[in-house]
Amino acid sequence: MVYFDKDNIIYHPNVEQNSGEIFLEAIKEDWSPYLTLSSVIELIDNAMLEPDLAIVANKDIALEYKAKIESYELNVEKRMRAIRK
């Protein structure tokens, strides 16, 4: 399993808001010993830009992302400002 540090959990459909666990199909369901660290980092990086809505950790955030992208982006900014403090 891959996690964000509990003090740095970002606002994202693929990140569980209490634990920081990252939900991505390639990590959770298609895991293979052939996945390299660099490929896992690349998967996470890509998902941060374009959430994987096939497997979400937070349905409310996923719905907000799909229906109210402006609101979602504001919430992302708020969380990032809070993390930086």
C-alpha positions in Angstrom: 0.0 0.0 0.0 1.1 3.6 -0.7 0.2 6.4 1.7 0.6 10.2 2.1 1.9 11.2 5.5 -1.1 11.8 7.8 0.0 15.5 8.3 0.1 16.0 4.5 -3.0 14.3 3.1 -4.1 16.1 0.0 -7.7 16.7 -1.2 -8.1 14.2 -4.0 -10.6 11.5 -5.1 -7.9 8.8 -5.0 -6.6 9.7 -1.5 -8.4 8.4 1.6 -8.8 11.4 3.8 -8.2 9.8 7.2 -5.4 7.4 6.5 -3.7 9.0 3.4 -3.9 5.7 1.5 -3.7 6.2 -2.3 -6.3 4.3 -4.3 -5.1 3.5 -7.8 -6.1 0.5 -9.8 -2.6 -0.3 -10.8 -1.5 -0.2 -7.2 -4.5 -1.8 -5.5 -5.7 -4.4 -8.0 -3.1 -4.8 -10.7 -0.1 -5.0 -8.4 2.9 -6.9 -9.8 6.4 -7.5 -8.6 7.5 -6.1 -11.9 6.3 -2.6 -11.1 9.4 -0.5 -10.3 9.5 2.3 -7.9 9.8 4.8 -10.7 6.7 3.4 -12.4 4.7 3.6 -9.2 5.8 7.2 -8.7 4.9 8.0 -12.3 1.4 6.4 -11.7 0.9 8.6 -8.7 2.1 11.7 -10.5 -0.2 11.1 -13.4 -3.2 10.4 -11.0 -2.6 13.6 -9.2 -3.1 15.5 -12.4 -5.9 13.3 -13.7 -7.7 11.3 -11.0 -8.5 7.6 -11.6 -12.2 7.6 -11.2 -12.5 3.8 -11.7 -11.3 3.3 -8.1 -11.9 6.2 -5.7 -11.2 6.6 -2.0 -13.6 9.4 -1.5 -16.9 9.4 -3.4 -17.9 12.9 -2.4 -14.6 14.3 -3.7 -14.9 12.3 -6.9 -18.5 13.6 -7.4 -17.3 17.2 -6.8 -14.4 16.7 -9.3 -16.9 15.5 -12.0 -19.7 17.9 -11.3 -18.1 21.0 -9.8 -14.5 21.2 -11.0 -14.1 24.9 -9.8 -15.2 24.0 -6.3 -12.9 21.0 -6.3 -9.9 23.1 -7.4 -10.7 25.7 -4.6 -10.7 22.9 -2.0 -7.4 21.5 -3.4 -5.9 25.0 -3.0 -7.2 25.4 0.5 -5.8 22.0 1.6 -2.4 22.8 0.0 -2.2 26.1 1.8 -3.0 24.4 5.1 -0.3 21.8 4.5 2.3 24.4 3.8 1.7 26.2 7.1 
